[in-house]
Every structure is written in structure tokens, then in C-alpha cells.
């Protein structure tokens, strides 16, 4: 499955559109970008998001079950949860509470 050279940039552009207080998944971003099976690549992009000049709210991207699977890539193991909680998102046992309600699907929210 070939990825274009701007894949990470495209991932960051979508992540920057996630509204405050909402979350999405790696797979939802990959699907929106037309490469539905590239959720792992979206995860790799999120791992590198901190190196971007323009802020990428990587804390708003979780796995398909609402788990904070990328939490170890933040400055502390609790930073991802703390950032989400500052936006009013409750997290319990490393999982977003009311994940389905807070889920932001770029395929539905953004027009291609």
C-alpha cells in the first residue's frame, strides 16, 4: 500500500482539525485519507508530532477502543490524560469515558 510523501503532513493537518474536547482514532484518520489500513502509520506520525513547528494535538488521537495507546510517547506517562482532562474529557483506566459520544469522525465532519 503506497503512501504519498506528504502522508505525515496530511495526518497532522487532519489532527489539527479535531475540536477541543473531542477525540478520534488512528484508523479514522487513515480511512479519511483514503488509506484505511494505515492506522499504524498514523500512529507513527503522532509519535513524531512533537517535532512539528505548528502544534499538533496528538493527545486527541486514541486507538479504536478509546484507549490512550500513545501515552508513552508524551513527556510523562500521564501527560496525554492530563491534556485530555484539561479539555473536559474524562479518562478512566487509560480509556476515554463516553468514547462513542466524544468520537470525532473526520469522514463525517469534514467534506472531502
Secondary structure, 3 states (H helix, E strand, C coil): CCCCCCHHHHHHHHHCCCCCCCEEEHHHHHHHCCCCCCHHHHHHHHHCHHHCCCCCCHHHEECCCCECCCHHHCCCCCHHHHHHHHCCCCEECCEECCHHHHECCHHHHCCC
